Amino acid sequence: MMLAVDRRLKILETVAEEQTIQVVELAARFQVSEMTIRRDIKRLERDGFLRRTYGGATAHLTRSLDLAFNARALQSAREKRLIGMAAAGLVADVSSIFIGIGTTCEQFGRYVRARPELTVVTGSLPIASQLGTRAMHTVVLGGAVRRDELSCIGPSARATLSRYHFDVAVIGAAGLSAEEGITDMIDEEAEIHRLAIELARRVIVLADGSKLGLVALAAVGPASAIDILVTDESADPAHLQRLRDLGVEVVLATAPLASGSLAVPEEHKEPE
């Protein structure tokens, strides 16, 4: 039987090719109930990939993201969502946040509590579009835009970012190692994150367990620059201990979340 994440990726591929999809046709193709397909469409719409039309029978892409990016966004989706929710609970009282680039940061942005006194600065166009209609002050860096990530990079983005100081910078990582620190795949994006770390009083890194021990091409900063790492239960305990020895506070986003952590809202709970 096809896994839910694989089925949703196939749905995205179908939308990319045909622009519209029919619930009845997809149910027959994947040999699942129409209710299951409707749940898939609802989930993909919630994550920003689809928009339902009348009756939920058809859907289409709401933004031009490559399927490679969509596939990566669906990887470890549950863990990233829990990490985002747990991290949002750590910034409830701050007045200024930098939010970095990537799918885990997008989940964080989804759960940040809107407050009129909160200023959020981000180089991610998807995150800016999430937050721009909510009751907070949202600033997007501007500058050149990378097509794959819809991220702002280059001199104009750096110049805008340098005008701010932040209570906290929340960034993701392509790799995180106690020895090699925070790393990213793209140097232009790493450059933005390096500057954000310099401008922030505290640094929170969001990384699911698969990122621990990995070292990507571009250095962002040493592990000792991290104040809090939010990860999931799949993270290697030995590596987490090495990070703790460097002064990093580790927060595990569990399901169900521990008492006192941010609970999963009912509207976000769905069966696979």
C-alpha positions as CSV (number, residue, x, y, z in Angstrom):
1,M,0.0,0.0,0.0
2,M,1.3,3.5,-0.9
3,L,2.4,5.7,2.0
4,A,0.4,8.9,2.4
5,V,3.5,11.1,1.8
6,D,4.1,9.3,-1.5
7,R,0.5,9.6,-2.5
8,R,0.5,13.3,-1.9
9,L,3.7,13.8,-4.0
10,K,1.9,11.9,-6.8
11,I,-1.0,14.3,-6.4
12,L,1.4,17.3,-6.7
13,E,2.9,15.7,-9.9
14,T,-0.6,15.3,-11.4
15,V,-1.5,18.9,-10.6
16,A,1.8,20.1,-12.2
17,E,1.0,18.2,-15.4
18,E,-2.8,18.7,-15.6
19,Q,-3.4,21.9,-13.6
20,T,-6.6,20.4,-12.1
21,I,-7.4,17.2,-10.4
22,Q,-10.6,15.3,-9.7
23,V,-11.2,13.5,-6.4
24,V,-13.1,10.6,-8.0
25,E,-10.3,10.0,-10.5
26,L,-7.6,10.1,-7.9
27,A,-9.4,7.8,-5.6
28,A,-9.7,5.2,-8.4
29,R,-6.1,5.7,-9.4
30,F,-4.7,5.2,-5.9
31,Q,-7.4,2.6,-4.8
32,V,-8.3,4.6,-1.7
33,S,-11.6,6.2,-0.6
34,E,-12.6,9.7,-1.8
35,M,-12.5,10.8,1.8
36,T,-8.8,9.9,1.9
37,I,-8.1,12.0,-1.2
38,R,-10.1,14.9,0.2
39,R,-7.9,14.7,3.4
40,D,-4.8,14.7,1.2
41,I,-6.0,17.8,-0.7
42,K,-6.9,19.5,2.6
43,R,-3.4,18.7,4.0
44,L,-1.6,20.0,0.8
45,E,-3.8,23.1,0.8
46,R,-2.9,23.8,4.4
47,D,0.8,23.4,3.6
48,G,0.5,25.9,0.8
49,F,0.8,23.6,-2.2
50,L,-2.8,23.4,-3.4
51,R,-6.0,25.3,-3.4
52,R,-9.4,23.5,-3.3
53,T,-12.1,24.7,-5.6
54,Y,-15.9,24.3,-5.3
55,G,-16.8,21.1,-3.4
56,G,-13.2,20.1,-3.0
57,A,-13.2,18.1,-6.3
58,T,-10.4,20.0,-8.0
59,A,-7.3,21.7,-6.9
60,H,-4.4,23.6,-8.4
61,L,-1.0,24.9,-7.3
62,T,-1.0,28.3,-5.5
63,R,2.6,29.1,-6.1
64,S,5.3,28.1,-8.6
65,L,7.4,25.7,-6.6
66,D,9.5,23.0,-8.3
67,L,8.4,19.5,-7.5
68,A,11.8,18.8,-6.1
69,F,11.1,21.5,-3.5
70,N,7.6,20.1,-2.9
71,A,9.1,16.6,-2.4
72,R,11.6,17.9,0.1
73,A,8.9,19.8,1.9
74,L,7.0,16.5,2.4
75,Q,10.0,14.7,3.7
76,S,9.7,14.4,7.5
77,A,6.7,16.6,7.3
78,R,5.2,15.4,10.6
79,E,8.5,16.0,12.5
80,K,9.0,19.4,10.9
81,R,5.5,20.4,11.9
82,L,6.1,19.4,15.5
83,I,9.5,21.1,15.6
84,G,7.8,24.3,14.2
85,M,5.1,24.2,16.9
86,A,7.5,23.5,19.7
87,A,9.8,26.4,18.6
88,A,6.9,28.8,18.3
89,G,6.2,28.2,22.0
90,L,9.7,29.5,22.8
91,V,9.2,32.9,21.3
92,A,5.8,33.9,22.7
93,D,7.1,37.0,24.4
94,V,9.8,38.4,22.1
95,S,9.3,41.6,20.1
96,S,11.5,40.9,17.1
97,I,12.3,37.7,15.2
98,F,14.4,36.8,12.1
99,I,13.0,33.7,10.4
100,G,15.4,31.9,8.0
101,I,14.8,29.9,4.9
102,G,13.5,26.4,4.4
103,T,10.6,24.1,5.0
104,T,11.1,23.7,8.8
105,C,11.2,27.5,9.2
106,E,8.0,27.6,7.2
107,Q,6.3,25.4,9.7
108,F,7.6,27.6,12.5
109,G,6.2,30.7,10.8
110,R,2.8,28.9,10.5
111,Y,2.6,28.6,14.3
112,V,4.1,31.9,15.5
113,R,1.4,33.8,17.5
114,A,0.4,37.0,15.8
115,R,0.8,40.1,18.0
116,P,0.7,43.8,16.8
117,E,3.9,44.5,18.7
118,L,5.8,41.7,17.0
119,T,8.2,42.4,14.1
120,V,9.3,39.5,11.9
121,V,12.0,39.8,9.3
122,T,12.5,37.1,6.8
123,G,14.3,36.3,3.5
124,S,11.7,33.7,2.6
125,L,8.9,34.8,0.3
126,P,6.7,31.8,1.3
127,I,7.0,32.7,5.0
128,A,6.4,36.4,4.2
129,S,3.2,35.4,2.3
130,Q,2.1,33.4,5.4
131,L,2.7,36.2,7.8
132,G,1.9,39.3,5.7
133,T,-1.9,39.1,6.3
134,R,-1.6,38.5,10.0
135,A,-1.7,41.0,12.9
136,M,2.1,41.6,13.1
137,H,4.7,43.7,11.3
138,T,6.3,41.6,8.5
139,V,9.4,42.7,6.6
140,V,10.8,40.8,3.6
141,L,14.4,41.4,2.8
142,G,14.1,41.9,-1.0
143,G,16.9,41.7,-3.4
144,A,17.6,38.8,-5.8
145,V,15.3,35.8,-5.5
146,R,16.5,32.2,-5.8
147,R,14.0,30.3,-7.8
148,D,14.3,27.0,-6.0
149,E,13.7,28.3,-2.5
150,L,12.0,31.6,-3.3
151,S,14.6,33.2,-1.0
152,C,16.0,36.7,-1.0
153,I,19.8,36.8,-1.4
154,G,22.5,39.2,-2.5
155,P,23.7,42.7,-1.5
156,S,20.2,44.3,-1.3
157,A,19.0,41.5,1.1
158,R,22.1,41.9,3.2
159,A,21.7,45.7,3.4
160,T,18.1,45.4,4.5
161,L,19.0,42.8,7.1
162,S,21.8,44.8,8.5
163,R,19.4,47.6,9.6
164,Y,17.9,45.4,12.3
165,H,18.7,43.8,15.6
166,F,16.6,40.8,16.8
167,D,15.6,39.3,20.1
168,V,15.9,35.9,18.4
169,A,17.0,34.4,15.0
170,V,15.3,31.2,14.0
171,I,17.1,29.3,11.3
172,G,17.1,25.9,9.7
173,A,20.2,23.9,8.7
174,A,21.0,21.5,5.9
175,G,23.5,20.0,8.3
176,L,24.4,20.3,12.0
177,S,27.5,18.9,13.6
178,A,29.0,19.5,17.0
179,E,32.4,19.6,15.2
180,E,31.6,21.5,12.0
181,G,28.6,23.6,13.3
182,I,25.7,24.8,11.2
183,T,26.0,24.3,7.5
184,D,23.9,25.0,4.4
185,M,23.8,23.9,0.8
186,I,23.9,27.4,-0.8
187,D,26.5,29.9,0.2
188,E,24.3,32.9,-0.6
189,E,21.7,31.7,1.8
190,A,24.3,30.8,4.4
191,E,25.6,34.4,4.1
192,I,22.2,35.7,5.1
193,H,22.0,33.3,8.1
194,R,25.5,34.2,9.2
195,L,24.6,37.9,9.4
196,A,21.3,37.1,11.2
197,I,23.2,35.2,13.9
198,E,25.5,38.2,14.4
199,L,22.4,40.5,14.8
200,A,20.4,38.3,17.2
201,R,20.6,38.1,21.0
202,R,19.6,34.4,20.9
203,V,19.8,31.8,18.1
204,I,17.3,28.9,17.7
205,V,18.1,26.3,15.2
206,L,15.4,24.0,13.8
207,A,16.7,20.6,12.5
208,D,15.1,17.2,12.4
209,G,17.1,14.3,13.5
210,S,18.2,13.4,9.9
211,K,20.3,16.6,9.8
212,L,22.5,15.8,12.8
213,G,26.0,14.7,11.9
214,L,25.7,16.0,8.4
215,V,28.0,18.6,7.0
216,A,26.9,20.6,3.9
217,L,29.0,22.8,1.7
218,A,28.6,26.3,3.2
219,A,29.5,27.1,6.8
220,V,27.0,29.2,8.7
221,G,28.4,29.2,12.2
222,P,29.9,27.1,15.0
223,A,27.6,24.9,17.1
224,S,28.5,27.1,20.1
225,A,26.6,29.9,18.5
226,I,23.4,28.0,19.0
227,D,21.4,28.8,22.1
228,I,18.6,26.3,21.5
229,L,18.3,23.4,19.1
230,V,14.8,22.2,18.5
231,T,14.8,18.7,17.0
232,D,12.8,15.5,17.2
233,E,13.2,12.1,18.9
234,S,15.0,10.5,15.9
235,A,18.1,12.7,16.7
236,D,21.2,10.7,17.8
237,P,21.4,10.9,21.6
238,A,25.2,10.8,21.6
239,H,25.4,13.7,19.2
240,L,22.9,15.7,21.2
241,Q,25.1,15.2,24.2
242,R,28.1,16.6,22.4
243,L,26.0,19.7,21.5
244,R,24.9,20.0,25.1
245,D,28.5,19.9,26.2
246,L,29.1,23.0,23.9
247,G,26.3,24.9,25.8
248,V,23.4,24.2,23.4
249,E,20.0,23.7,25.1
250,V,18.2,20.8,23.3
251,V,14.4,20.8,23.0
252,L,12.8,17.6,21.7
253,A,9.6,18.1,19.9
254,T,7.6,14.9,20.7
255,A,4.2,13.6,19.9
256,P,2.2,13.9,21.9
257,L,4.2,16.9,23.1
258,A,5.3,16.9,26.7
259,S,3.3,18.7,29.4
260,G,3.9,22.4,29.2
261,S,4.8,22.4,25.5
262,L,2.7,23.8,22.8
263,A,-0.1,21.3,22.0
264,V,-1.2,20.4,18.5
265,P,-4.3,22.4,17.7
266,E,-7.3,20.2,16.8
267,E,-7.6,21.8,13.4
268,H,-4.1,20.5,12.5
269,K,-4.7,16.9,13.5
270,E,-5.4,14.6,10.6
271,P,-5.0,10.9,10.1
272,E,-2.5,9.8,7.5
